[in-house]
Amino acid sequence: MLKASEVTKTPSSERLLNLWARRYTPEVSSLLGDASSCDELLKAAAPQGRESTTNKLKDKMLDINCQMGWIQTKNLYSYIPNVLDLNEARRITKFAFRIYRKLLEIYQQQSPKIEVENNSLSQWVIPAVEELAYALEPILIIFQEQHVASKDWRSLGFMTSQLNFTNKLMLKRLTKAEQVLLTPYFKFVEEQVAMPWQRVCSNAANYELNSPELKLVELMMPSSPEISQSVYRKLIELLPNNRSRRGKLTDSGISHSCLRDLNMFQAYILLCFLEQSMEPIEQELVPLCAMVVEGVEIKWELTQKWCEVLANEIESRLDSAQKELLQPYTQGMKQAFFKERRSLGYKEEMTAEVV
């Protein structure tokens, strides 16, 4: 869940802000095979190119894509009766429209210099990621509040689905080069409503630059996508026949959601670690996941394996001192979900499975 937070600029928080920004580096490898593709990339990145990109998505087209994103979401989660409420759909879609209009405005304003040399892109990320976060924060929080105000509070868990569907619809209207440059911004929006990376950076201000806690977080933040990929592959091997309302683990849409959510779990673990409290996981992550597990009919077997494999993968990358520091929170995550599963009536099964 997104919460308003301001990052106090210290050497420690600046270090994590830079790592956070690196999550949003364009994937340009597919465009670096020939000179024409590189030229297309450079033109799309220039001010005129960015203006052309935003013009393709503005106003009527943006409104249509936001509406279609909502329709796809309500079809996916049709078991929630009130998502068919047209007045509610219009209200939530209106705020989704505002999010993307602001995002496109920022995209057009931010025009970093991009240079391609020897088939490689010089370091490029979203400029001033915290400024993007602050600019979007008021709109995203209102968007979140519209879901909270829903007649069925569970629809709060489907913001990421709505944003994900809308992202895909809008990207289809763009050239490959435009997709590469705009995708990091869309990824940022989808992650910002679910992953507390901004709060992780904010809490870093409480630690010295060379503290073991900050060094551990510095190690884990850049590794989170790789950890997610590894855990996801292991889950497919362990549970090849697992499926939910959305399909099997290997389906493309499920793959995207799993990788995003595995990153979200890691962000919450690191947030708890820096706050020295399990409250973010216990009061935010567990209730949200329990709602999704019930609604999308995800088997609790997957949730249990998810926590086990993720904790093991994280701990395997740490030395003994680092493991001692972080283990209360990786194991605390497992215990929090164990308690939630028991509260939902799985006590007998869990007692038999957990040693």
HELIX and SHEET records of a PDB file:
HELIX    1   1 PRO A   11  ALA A   21  1                                  11    
HELIX    2   2 ARG A   22  TYR A   24  5                                   3    
HELIX    3   3 SER A   29  LEU A   31  5                                   3    
HELIX    4   4 ALA A   35  ALA A   45  1                                  11    
HELIX    5   5 PRO A   47  LEU A   57  1                                  11    
HELIX    6   6 LYS A   60  LEU A   76  1                                  17    
HELIX    7   7 PRO A   81  LEU A   84  5                                   4    
HELIX    8   8 LEU A   86  GLN A  109  1                                  24    
HELIX    9   9 VAL A  129  VAL A  148  1                                  20    
HELIX   10  10 TRP A  153  PHE A  158  5                                   6    
HELIX   11  11 MET A  159  LEU A  171  1                                  13    
HELIX   12  12 LYS A  176  GLN A  192  1                                  17    
HELIX   13  13 TRP A  197  ALA A  204  1                                   8    
HELIX   14  14 PRO A  212  LEU A  238  1                                  27    
HELIX   15  15 SER A  252  GLU A  275  1                                  24    
HELIX   16  16 GLU A  279  PRO A  280  1                                   2    
HELIX   17  17 ILE A  281  LEU A  285  3                                   5    
HELIX   18  18 VAL A  286  GLY A  295  1                                  10    
HELIX   19  19 TRP A  300  SER A  316  1                                  17    
HELIX   20  20 SER A  320  ARG A  341  1                                  22    
HELIX   21  21 ARG A  342  TYR A  346  3                                   5    
HELIX   22  22 LYS A  347  GLU A  353  1                                   7    
SHEET    1   A 2 VAL A 116  GLU A 117  0                                        
SHEET    2   A 2 SER A 120  LEU A 121 -1                                        
SHEET    1   B 2 ARG A 243  SER A 244  0                                        
SHEET    2   B 2 GLY A 247  LYS A 248 -1                                        
END                                                                             
